[in-house]
């Protein structure tokens, strides 16, 4: 009885362990990117501590999963563990909330609310990205093109939202902070484009470029609206 049980647990362990390890590394990298000086952080944040960076990693983990279940597990575990690692490091190593000098919004309660909010988002995003990665790898060329287009829109949405917000809504001065945000958004867009180009080269047989572009355009518009809602909720945490 012991041997069959051990054999039955092995596939589950093989499904869960790689994304968990990747998630821990991703959360630690994002925390480190927040600690470095701003001159260095503006290059590290788009790579390790942004929605597009985490989304690309989740897609990559899910793409190499053998089954749909493995892809879903990979996407959810990668993002959820990364979120827990990131906010766990903030709570344990950033001690402002322990000293009475920090205002209430910066305290432990704010960290817990933010971690809960992004944990839910990570689980939902992991399911979506895991499914898209599996469809792109295993489905027909038309479905693969649509899946990749939708994934690109989800990856590019945050950066596109920032650029549109600064261009049409922002009424303050164009200071260093704003230009830094625009530079970060541009880097995130380039990362999303690079990920899409790599995916297009990986897919055999190749997908329809027209179908990919149409799906990407529609998905980007929907993603921008979604990020507007996310930012509205996040500012209240």
Residue pairs with C-beta under 8 A, 6 or more apart in sequence:
15 65
15 69
15 70
15 73
15 74
16 73
16 77
18 61
18 74
19 61
19 73
19 74
19 75
19 76
19 77
19 78
19 81
20 77
20 81
22 57
22 61
22 78
22 81
22 82
23 77
23 78
23 79
23 80
23 81
23 82
23 84
23 85
24 81
24 82
24 85
26 48
26 54
26 57
26 78
26 81
26 82
26 85
27 81
27 82
27 83
27 84
27 85
27 86
27 88
27 89
28 85
28 86
28 89
29 48
29 49
30 48
30 49
30 54
30 82
30 86
31 49
31 85
31 86
31 89
31 90
31 93
32 44
32 48
33 41
33 44
33 45
33 47
33 48
33 49
34 41
34 45
34 49
36 44
38 180
42 180
42 183
42 184
43 187
45 184
46 52
46 53
46 184
46 187
46 188
46 191
47 53
47 187
47 191
50 158
50 184
50 188
51 155
51 157
51 158
51 188
52 155
52 156
52 158
52 159
52 188
52 189
52 191
52 192
52 195
53 188
53 191
54 78
54 79
54 82
55 125
55 129
55 151
55 154
55 155
56 155
56 191
56 192
56 195
57 78
57 82
58 74
58 75
58 78
58 79
58 125
58 126
58 129
58 130
58 133
59 75
59 129
59 132
59 133
59 151
59 195
59 199
60 133
61 74
61 75
61 78
62 70
62 71
62 72
62 74
62 75
62 78
62 129
62 130
62 132
62 133
62 134
63 71
63 133
63 134
63 136
63 137
63 199
63 202
65 71
65 73
65 74
65 130
65 133
65 134
67 134
68 131
68 134
68 138
71 130
71 131
71 133
71 134
72 126
72 127
72 130
72 131
72 134
73 130
74 126
74 130
75 125
75 126
75 127
75 128
75 129
75 130
75 131
75 133
76 122
76 123
76 126
76 127
76 130
77 126
78 126
79 122
79 123
79 125
79 126
79 129
80 119
80 122
80 123
80 126
82 122
83 115
83 118
83 119
83 122
84 115
84 119
87 111
87 114
87 115
87 118
90 111
91 97
91 108
91 111
91 112
91 115
96 102
96 106
97 106
97 107
97 108
97 110
97 111
98 108
104 110
110 237
113 237
114 234
114 237
117 233
117 234
117 237
121 230
125 154
128 154
129 151
129 154
132 147
132 148
132 150
132 151
132 154
133 147
133 151
135 143
135 144
135 146
135 147
136 144
136 147
136 148
136 151
136 199
136 203
137 144
137 203
139 147
141 203
141 205
141 206
141 207
141 208
142 207
142 208
142 211
144 203
144 207
145 207
145 208
145 209
145 211
145 212
145 215
146 211
146 212
146 215
147 215
148 196
148 199
148 200
148 203
148 207
148 212
148 215
148 216
149 211
149 212
149 213
149 214
149 215
149 216
149 217
149 218
149 219
150 215
150 216
150 219
151 196
151 199
151 219
152 192
152 195
152 196
152 212
152 215
152 216
152 219
152 220
153 215
153 216
153 217
153 218
153 219
153 220
153 221
153 222
153 223
154 219
154 223
155 191
155 192
155 195
155 196
156 188
156 189
156 192
156 193
156 216
156 220
156 223
157 219
157 220
157 222
157 223
157 224
157 226
157 227
158 185
158 188
158 223
158 227
159 184
159 185
159 186
159 188
159 189
159 192
160 185
160 189
160 220
160 223
160 224
161 223
161 224
161 227
161 228
161 231
162 181
162 182
162 184
162 185
163 182
163 185
163 186
163 189
164 224
166 178
166 181
166 182
170 178
172 178
196 212
196 216
200 206
200 207
200 209
200 212
